[in-house]
């Protein structure tokens, strides 16, 4: 980090931030074509349209990578290591020490990213057919993975001592990928409050964890000298009271209080909101992302989040000669608000074609690297990922796939196997995915997909009878999500006199191969014998040409 930026970040004390919050959060917008967006829903709804690059891309890959990957214990380590009785607490106690002495800030110090090769990783992601790449800028653990002017707890000063976001951005853009960032820190002020807790029983019962006691002065002569741990842990916003003697009761208190998600900005800590705003605006202005992902239902932190949304859209216009190229993701949107941003559906789908472009995000394993997922070979297979992709794209959506990295910066052999399988299929069949639009119906088949988030665990596997449709350039693509047992692909929606396809079918091809296939069209459906060489493929994509199909 440059000395001038470090000094500027350190100078923003809590007192300064509190004083700054007294003014309006909205700061001058970047110059943009009139009318500029204003920070309110009416303006965002009235002026936003998803850009064509996003609608054409269909598939992106995400590096959900922070110091929480260092212990290789999966998701939410920074929170759960402070909950007595949790498996991650027990791991931390055994591996690193008691959280009153060795807190999560030490994981940031241990995160070195020593084997990270972004160029090699992005080459693989391009092979997979990804058209955009998203880097995690900060998670709920409140650590910035970029050269942050307003937060000294960042990756240029601590841990890797590199500008993670900046390096990802350069490598992605060199490969022609659109670049995005994800911001999760709006939840840090309550999510991280477990760090102020204590053991409910045992030899250290009642002894508060590291966040409760550490101050900037304690860093003198330490690796974190000059930094205030309270800026990382966010301050005493919602501290568990004294007196708990049962670990389960204490864990239940956390779940019912600091574990609640749909909360307004912290009234007792406006400095947190102000600093979040400054950090997020800095992220946008420095790295000029094409996509900004908020891990929130709606826009985070009230008016501060609305100010960021308007600033992002206006800045995008300024960067692109008046054309809006920005994508802002948020979750849990209703009604007209789905017109204002691109809605994200976490680990879920939709049950039909959506009028507005949308995105599902999922991971091939845990969001943060988990050694047990690898040891038990529990990653999503290439076939599973491709079936999700085909289903989502047929319904006017995109898939953003997270591939967890180890703390040292590599992926494991099972992850590579999944990605190589995706790359093999996409090299041949990407034509049926990229640049397509939904058809008159998304598909057919016996497998029912329930709309909404977090539906993956209960989802049924697709079958060869499940067909998904896309269109492009006058062609209709029919994609069977498996190999038909008798080698004949049957598409009921394309029967003679079908209300969906009243025109003629003149030619049928296998995507990625020259020559036409023999076919039969009856009142029951279209029947195509597919080449035996495709047996075992995760999905069979046909290209149909004719009059009135697309």
Secondary structure, DSSP 8 states (H G I E B T S, - for coil): --HHHHHHHHH--HHHHHHHHTS-S-------SSS---SSHHHHHHH----HHHHHH-EEEEE--SGGGTTTB-TTHHHHTTSTTSHHHHHHHHHT--TTTS-THHHHHH---TT--HHHHHHHHHHTT--EEEEEEE-TT--BSS--SS-SSBTTTSTT-S-HHHHHHHHHHHTT-EEEEEE-GGGHHHHGGGGG-BBSSSTTBT-B-HHHH--GGGGTTSTTTT--HHHHH--SSS---S----HHHHHHHHHHTTT--S----TT-HHHHHHHHHHHHHHHHHH--SEEEEEEESSTTTHHHHHHHHHHHHHHHHHTTT----EEEEES--GGGGGTSEEEEET-B-SS--SS-EEEEEESS-SS-BHHHHHTT-S--HHHHHHHHHHHHHTTEEEEEE----TTS---HHHHHHHHHHHHHHHHHGGGTTT-B--SS-EESS-----BTT-GGG-----TT-EEEEEETTEEEEEESS--TTSEEEEGGGSTT-SS--S---EEEETTS-S---EEE-SS-EEEE--GGGTT-S-EEEEEE-SS--
